[in-house]
Amino acid sequence: MPICPRYGFENFISCAGNSTALEFSRRITNPAEPEKLLYLYGPAGSGKTHLLHAIGRQLAGEQFQVLSCRNLTIPVLASPGNLLLVDDLDQLPDRPDLRNALWEAFNQQYSSGHTLALAGRFTPKELPTIDDHLISRLLWGLVARLDVSDDRSRQMLIAKLAQDRQIILPDDVASWLLTVLPRDVGSLVAACDALYRAALQRKCKITLRLARELVLLGTLTP
């Protein structure tokens, strides 16, 4: 099962662009709350997968699975258990058998009052291969958008990335990276990993000079 121990509510970086998504994710894990359906959407790297795993860990400890529509299979959907977590909903293949299997699994969970959390890059109405009846059901529940492209959110993310990797990232390096890197989270992750590897290989501290050198070498792509 693709469990990442870093993915929990306790270490999710809350900011203006994702606070509603975090609130709704916590809400559907509260036994006292009647709402059990959540759909999260936003660009890649915005935290959707993190929240799906956090929901799973909160409700089932380590005994859960987040299903990705990129490699979804009918047998897996046939026995979802008491918790259905589905990622990459926008990448569901255009196959009637998979659409039907997903609908049946969804309907079974929803009718039984079990928790369902799904995620994709687009709003429910923009999902390209999802049937209208499932789109309608998604809109019945909680829907939240995630967007961490603002500067404050990116500052918090790069600090968390450095903390996860147990590296010291000076403020001047972090500030400079935010000015030269693209605004997607993937670029921040790649930059932190590249700095970490270079510092280990050279047995040196991470400095602004090192970061600029890696940009010139093409290791960090501005």
Secondary structure by P-SEA (a helix, b strand, c coil): ccccccccccccccccccaaaaaaaaaaacccccccbbbbbbcccccaaaaaaaaaaacccccbbbbbccccccccccccccbbbbcccccccccaaaaaaaaaaaaaaaaabbbbbbbccccccccccccaaaaaaaaacbbbbbbcccaaaaaaaaaaaaaaacccccaaaaaaaaacccccaaaaaaaaaaaaaaaaaacccccaaaaaaaaaaccccc
